[in-house]
Amino acid sequence: MKGTPSLNYAPWLKNLHPPLPRTPRQSQQLLNALTSSFRRQLDREYPSNRTPTLDKDEVSEDHPPKNPESSSYATDKHLQSILDNPLFRVKPRKEVKAKDPSQDARLAKEPMVVFEELAAAGNVTSAALSNCLVSQLLLLSGKKSGDDFVKAMRDSRTASRIASWWSASDPQSRRLLFLPQITPLITKFLVAENMQNVASNWLKLLAQQDALGGEVFRLKKKDARIWFGGLLNDLVLAEARYGGGIESAMRLYVSAGSITTLDQTSIIDDEFWKATLLSAGGHLGQQIIQNEPEHAGGVEPNLYENYVHIINTVAANSLLHACMCMHHPTQPDGRPYVLYVQALPQDRTASWSKVRREHFMRAGFTALRILLDQNRTVHATWLAKYMQKTISQHLD
């Protein structure tokens, strides 16, 4: 009896999924991604009282989990986070290099395609990631502006694609996302896609020194602090401009102050960490002053007071704190400015730059107006004399 020929599954399997990486570098990148991914899965199953690592279901809010407690769902999302890595999903060209002159033209037209090819080949570098994100912004901003530009960023799903790659990548690749040349770019796309929760989780992972995935790759405290401050600063600026506006940015900022560190201390209460809140708080203050008409009735008083409390904690008796007290939405107060001026050493303003003195004097006139409106005659009289004296000293 003639035997039945065996079935040939090769064509079917080939169509089911692209071939696995074949070069040594691609194979090593894939192995690193798988090792890191399963290590994070073990850390989630056997936690050590720390913030859980970012999962694929945190990347997008379009499809909320039906039953996140089920084991089948946990398995599905873990496998999906692996399969979403371009190492699996994208078949790279024969030789894809981070520095390829022929990519310049393609970067201008399809930057994210170039990125995914680099990711699939395991060749993503900080320069390559930066070039792809910059090119994507230029491509979208050249066609749109205002709300249309924000919509174009959202529709491009750039943040989702970067976050998917990051969540399934090896520790060395994960580092790239927090570099100072990258965070100002990726945060714009994050807020445009309403992915603030992803950025917040990254902040939590940095505070726990766990952004690289697992106990073995614990971040140095110094690096984690620097990256936390940079990411928070760029997130606040992006949210104010491209996201929900100043109030929403302030909520993100205040929330960041309560994030706990590896030592189970909140950022705002940790002497080593609280300085990371200063840059973002200062830039948020600039946004408030520059957009005063819009801001005046747009921020809840309690939220604003929490913001001022953080500023006073990280920059007590500072000009920043005094200015923020003057811009309270319902209870502006010029007295902190008077106290700040009274504490200044004599002739201190003479050593300041012209720009700083101008900012100082503008704030003084604002404080004087508030004090007069509130009939605080004693403070107003003292400040008026000080302003007059200071102006005469700096007249050319």
C-alpha positions as CSV (number, residue, x, y, z in Angstrom):
1,M,0.0,0.0,0.0
2,K,1.4,3.4,-1.0
3,G,2.0,5.6,1.9
4,T,0.2,9.0,2.2
5,P,2.6,11.8,1.5
6,S,3.4,13.8,4.6
7,L,1.9,17.3,4.9
8,N,4.3,20.2,4.1
9,Y,3.7,22.8,6.9
10,A,6.7,25.0,5.9
11,P,4.8,27.4,3.6
12,W,2.0,27.8,6.1
13,L,4.4,28.4,9.0
14,K,6.3,30.9,6.9
15,N,3.1,32.9,6.3
16,L,2.1,32.7,9.9
17,H,5.0,34.6,11.1
18,P,8.2,36.2,9.6
19,P,11.4,34.3,10.0
20,L,13.3,34.7,13.3
21,P,16.4,36.9,13.3
22,R,19.4,35.1,11.7
23,T,22.4,37.4,12.2
24,P,24.3,37.1,15.5
25,R,23.4,40.6,16.5
26,Q,19.7,40.1,15.8
27,S,19.7,36.8,17.7
28,Q,21.4,38.4,20.7
29,Q,18.9,41.3,20.7
30,L,16.1,38.8,20.6
31,L,17.6,36.7,23.4
32,N,18.1,39.9,25.5
33,A,14.5,41.0,24.9
34,L,13.1,37.5,25.8
35,T,15.3,37.2,28.9
36,S,14.3,40.7,30.1
37,S,10.6,40.1,29.4
38,F,10.4,36.8,31.2
39,R,12.4,38.2,34.1
40,R,9.9,41.0,34.5
41,Q,7.1,38.4,34.3
42,L,8.7,36.5,37.2
43,D,9.0,39.7,39.2
44,R,5.3,40.3,38.7
45,E,4.4,36.9,39.8
46,Y,6.7,37.1,42.9
47,P,6.9,40.8,43.7
48,S,9.2,42.3,46.3
49,N,7.0,45.2,47.4
50,R,7.8,47.5,44.5
51,T,6.1,49.1,41.6
52,P,5.2,46.6,38.9
53,T,6.9,46.8,35.5
54,L,5.1,48.4,32.7
55,D,2.9,46.0,30.7
56,K,1.5,46.0,27.2
57,D,-2.0,46.7,28.5
58,E,-0.7,50.0,29.9
59,V,0.5,51.1,26.4
60,S,-3.0,52.0,25.1
61,E,-6.4,52.7,26.6
62,D,-8.3,51.8,23.5
63,H,-8.9,48.2,24.6
64,P,-9.3,47.9,28.4
65,P,-8.8,44.4,29.8
66,K,-12.0,42.3,30.1
67,N,-10.7,40.3,33.0
68,P,-7.2,41.4,34.1
69,E,-7.2,38.9,37.0
70,S,-7.4,35.8,34.9
71,S,-4.3,33.8,34.2
72,S,-5.3,33.4,30.5
73,Y,-5.4,37.2,30.1
74,A,-2.0,37.6,31.9
75,T,-0.5,35.0,29.5
76,D,-2.0,36.6,26.5
77,K,-0.8,40.1,27.3
78,H,2.7,38.9,28.1
79,L,3.0,37.0,24.8
80,Q,1.6,40.0,23.0
81,S,4.1,42.3,24.5
82,I,6.8,40.0,23.2
83,L,5.3,39.6,19.7
84,D,4.8,43.4,19.4
85,N,8.6,43.9,19.5
86,P,9.8,44.7,16.0
87,L,12.3,41.8,16.4
88,F,9.3,39.5,15.8
89,R,6.8,41.7,13.9
90,V,9.1,43.4,11.3
91,K,11.3,41.6,8.8
92,P,14.3,43.9,8.4
93,R,16.1,44.5,5.2
94,K,19.2,42.4,4.5
95,E,21.6,45.0,6.1
96,V,20.0,47.6,8.3
97,K,22.5,49.8,10.1
98,A,22.0,52.8,12.4
99,K,24.3,54.9,10.3
100,D,23.2,54.3,6.7
101,P,23.4,57.3,4.3
102,S,20.5,55.9,2.2
103,Q,18.2,56.2,5.1
104,D,18.2,60.0,5.1
105,A,15.6,60.2,2.3
106,R,13.4,57.6,3.9
107,L,13.6,59.3,7.3
108,A,12.0,62.3,5.8
109,K,9.1,60.3,4.4
110,E,8.6,57.3,6.7
111,P,10.6,57.8,9.9
112,M,8.7,55.2,12.0
113,V,9.2,52.5,9.3
114,V,12.9,53.2,9.5
115,F,12.7,52.9,13.3
116,E,11.0,49.6,13.3
117,E,13.4,48.2,10.8
118,L,16.3,49.3,13.0
119,A,14.5,47.8,16.0
120,A,13.9,44.5,14.2
121,A,17.6,44.3,13.3
122,G,18.6,45.2,16.9
123,N,20.4,48.4,15.7
124,V,18.5,51.2,17.6
125,T,20.9,53.7,19.0
126,S,20.3,57.0,20.8
127,A,21.1,58.9,17.6
128,A,18.8,56.7,15.5
129,L,15.9,57.0,18.0
130,S,16.4,60.8,18.2
131,N,16.5,61.1,14.4
132,C,13.4,59.1,13.9
133,L,11.4,61.1,16.4
134,V,12.7,64.5,15.2
135,S,11.9,63.5,11.6
136,Q,8.4,62.3,12.6
137,L,7.7,65.7,14.3
138,L,9.0,67.6,11.3
139,L,6.9,65.4,8.9
140,L,3.7,66.1,10.9
141,S,4.3,69.7,11.7
142,G,5.0,70.5,8.1
143,K,1.4,69.5,7.2
144,K,-0.5,70.5,10.3
145,S,-0.6,73.1,13.1
146,G,-2.4,73.7,16.3
147,D,-5.1,71.1,17.2
148,D,-4.6,69.5,13.8
149,F,-0.9,68.9,14.6
150,V,-1.8,67.3,17.9
151,K,-4.4,65.0,16.1
152,A,-1.7,64.1,13.6
153,M,0.7,63.1,16.4
154,R,-2.1,61.0,17.9
155,D,-3.1,59.3,14.7
156,S,0.5,58.4,13.9
157,R,0.6,56.2,17.0
158,T,4.2,57.0,17.4
159,A,4.1,56.9,21.2
160,S,2.3,53.5,21.2
161,R,4.8,52.0,18.9
162,I,7.8,53.3,20.9
163,A,6.2,52.2,24.2
164,S,5.6,48.7,22.7
165,W,9.2,48.4,21.6
166,W,10.4,49.7,25.0
167,S,8.3,47.4,27.1
168,A,9.6,44.3,25.4
169,S,13.2,45.4,25.0
170,D,16.4,44.5,26.8
171,P,17.9,46.8,29.6
172,Q,20.4,48.5,27.3
173,S,17.7,49.5,24.8
174,R,15.4,50.7,27.6
175,R,18.1,53.2,28.8
176,L,17.8,55.1,25.5
177,L,14.3,56.3,26.2
178,F,15.3,58.4,29.3
179,L,18.2,60.2,27.7
180,P,17.9,64.0,27.7
181,Q,17.7,64.3,23.9
182,I,14.9,61.7,23.8
183,T,12.4,62.7,26.5
184,P,11.5,66.1,25.0
185,L,10.5,64.3,21.9
186,I,8.6,61.2,23.1
187,T,6.6,63.2,25.7
188,K,4.9,65.2,23.0
189,F,3.6,62.1,21.3
190,L,2.6,60.5,24.7
191,V,0.3,63.4,25.7
192,A,-1.1,63.7,22.2
193,E,-2.1,60.0,22.4
194,N,-3.5,60.5,26.0
195,M,-0.9,58.1,27.3
196,Q,0.0,60.1,30.4
197,N,-0.5,56.9,32.4
198,V,2.4,55.3,30.6
199,A,4.7,58.3,31.4
200,S,3.5,58.2,35.0
201,N,4.4,54.5,35.2
202,W,7.8,55.3,33.8
203,L,8.3,57.9,36.6
204,K,7.3,55.3,39.2
205,L,9.7,52.8,37.8
206,L,12.5,55.4,37.8
207,A,11.7,56.3,41.4
208,Q,12.0,52.6,42.3
209,Q,15.2,52.4,40.2
210,D,13.5,49.6,38.2
211,A,13.1,51.1,34.7
212,L,15.4,48.5,33.1
213,G,13.4,45.5,34.2
214,G,14.0,43.3,37.2
215,E,16.2,43.2,40.3
216,V,19.3,42.3,38.4
217,F,19.3,45.5,36.4
218,R,18.6,47.9,39.3
219,L,19.4,51.5,38.3
220,K,22.0,53.6,40.1
221,K,20.2,56.1,42.4
222,K,22.0,59.0,40.8
223,D,21.0,58.0,37.2
224,A,17.4,57.3,38.3
225,R,17.1,60.7,39.9
226,I,18.5,62.5,36.8
227,W,16.2,60.7,34.5
228,F,13.2,61.2,36.7
229,G,13.7,64.9,36.8
230,G,14.2,65.1,33.1
231,L,11.2,63.0,32.2
232,L,8.9,64.9,34.6
233,N,10.1,68.3,33.3
234,D,9.5,67.4,29.7
235,L,6.2,65.7,30.5
236,V,4.8,68.8,32.3
237,L,5.9,71.1,29.4
238,A,4.3,68.7,26.8
239,E,1.1,68.4,28.7
240,A,0.7,72.1,29.1
241,R,1.2,72.7,25.4
242,Y,-0.1,69.6,23.6
243,G,-2.2,67.9,26.2
244,G,-4.8,69.0,28.7
245,G,-3.3,72.4,29.4
246,I,-1.9,74.0,32.5
247,E,-4.3,72.5,35.0
248,S,-3.7,69.0,33.7
249,A,0.1,69.5,33.7
250,M,-0.2,70.7,37.3
251,R,-2.1,67.5,38.3
252,L,0.7,65.4,36.8
253,Y,3.3,67.5,38.7
254,V,1.6,67.3,42.1
255,S,1.0,63.5,41.6
256,A,4.7,63.0,40.8
257,G,5.5,64.5,44.2
258,S,3.7,61.7,46.0
259,I,5.5,58.9,44.1
260,T,7.4,56.6,46.4
261,T,11.1,55.8,46.1
262,L,12.8,52.4,46.6
263,D,13.1,53.4,50.3
264,Q,9.3,53.8,50.4
265,T,9.6,57.5,50.9
266,S,7.6,60.0,48.8
267,I,9.6,62.1,46.4
268,I,8.7,65.3,48.1
269,D,9.8,64.0,51.6
270,D,13.1,62.6,50.4
271,E,16.1,65.0,50.7
272,F,17.9,63.2,47.9
273,W,14.9,63.1,45.5
274,K,12.9,66.2,46.1
275,A,15.3,68.4,44.0
276,T,14.0,66.6,40.9
277,L,10.8,68.5,41.3
278,L,12.4,72.0,41.0
279,S,12.9,72.2,37.2
280,A,9.5,71.0,36.3
281,G,7.9,73.3,38.9
282,G,9.8,76.3,37.7
283,H,8.8,75.7,34.0
284,L,5.2,75.2,35.1
285,G,5.4,78.5,36.9
286,Q,6.6,80.2,33.7
287,Q,3.6,78.8,31.9
288,I,1.3,80.1,34.6
289,I,2.8,83.6,34.4
290,Q,2.9,83.7,30.6
291,N,-0.7,82.5,30.3
292,E,-2.2,84.5,33.1
293,P,-5.6,85.3,31.4
294,E,-6.2,81.7,30.5
295,H,-4.9,80.4,33.9
296,A,-6.8,82.9,36.1
297,G,-10.0,80.8,36.4
298,G,-8.8,77.5,35.0
299,V,-7.1,75.9,38.0
300,E,-8.8,74.6,41.1
301,P,-7.6,76.5,44.2
302,N,-6.9,73.3,46.2
303,L,-4.7,71.9,43.3
304,Y,-2.9,75.2,43.0
305,E,-2.2,75.3,46.8
306,N,-0.7,71.8,46.6
307,Y,1.5,73.0,43.8
308,V,2.6,76.0,45.8
309,H,3.3,73.7,48.8
310,I,5.7,71.6,46.7
311,I,7.4,74.7,45.4
312,N,7.8,76.0,48.9
313,T,9.3,72.6,50.0
314,V,11.9,72.4,47.2
315,A,12.6,76.2,46.9
316,A,11.6,77.8,50.2
317,N,11.7,81.6,50.5
318,S,12.6,81.9,46.8
319,L,11.5,84.3,44.1
320,L,9.7,81.4,42.4
321,H,7.6,80.7,45.5
322,A,6.8,84.4,45.9
323,C,5.7,84.7,42.3
324,M,3.5,81.6,42.5
325,C,1.8,83.0,45.6
326,M,0.9,86.1,43.6
327,H,-0.7,84.1,40.8
328,H,-3.1,82.1,43.0
329,P,-6.4,81.9,41.1
330,T,-8.6,83.1,43.9
331,Q,-6.4,84.4,46.7
332,P,-3.3,86.2,45.3
333,D,-0.8,87.2,47.9
334,G,2.0,89.8,47.6
335,R,3.4,89.4,51.1
336,P,5.7,86.5,50.3
337,Y,7.4,88.7,47.7
338,V,8.0,91.4,50.4
339,L,9.4,88.8,52.7
340,Y,11.7,87.5,50.0
341,V,13.0,91.0,49.2
342,Q,13.5,91.8,52.9
343,A,15.7,88.7,53.3
344,L,17.9,89.6,50.3
345,P,21.5,90.8,51.2
346,Q,22.0,94.4,50.5
347,D,23.0,95.2,46.8
348,R,22.4,91.6,45.8
349,T,20.5,92.7,42.7
350,A,23.6,94.4,41.4
351,S,25.2,91.0,40.8
352,W,22.2,89.8,38.8
353,S,22.0,89.7,35.0
354,K,19.8,92.3,33.3
355,V,17.2,89.7,32.4
356,R,16.9,88.5,36.0
357,R,16.6,92.0,37.4
358,E,13.8,92.8,34.9
359,H,12.0,89.7,36.0
360,F,12.5,90.6,39.6
361,M,11.1,94.1,39.0
362,R,8.1,93.0,37.0
363,A,7.2,90.6,39.9
364,G,7.7,93.6,42.3
365,F,5.2,95.7,40.4
366,T,2.7,92.8,40.4
367,A,3.1,92.4,44.2
368,L,2.6,96.1,44.7
369,R,-0.6,96.1,42.7
370,I,-2.0,93.2,44.7
371,L,-1.0,94.8,48.0
372,L,-2.7,98.0,47.1
373,D,-5.9,96.2,45.9
374,Q,-6.0,94.4,49.2
375,N,-5.4,97.6,51.2
376,R,-2.2,96.2,52.8
377,T,-0.8,99.7,53.3
378,V,2.2,98.9,55.4
379,H,3.6,96.3,53.0
380,A,2.7,98.3,50.0
381,T,4.4,101.5,51.3
382,W,7.6,99.6,52.2
383,L,7.7,97.8,48.8
384,A,7.1,101.0,46.9
385,K,10.1,102.7,48.5
386,Y,12.3,99.7,47.9
387,M,11.2,99.6,44.2
388,Q,11.9,103.3,43.8
389,K,15.4,102.9,45.3
390,T,16.2,99.9,43.3
391,I,15.2,101.5,40.0
392,S,17.3,104.6,40.7
393,Q,20.4,102.4,41.4
394,H,20.1,100.6,38.1
395,L,19.4,103.5,35.9
396,D,22.2,103.9,33.3
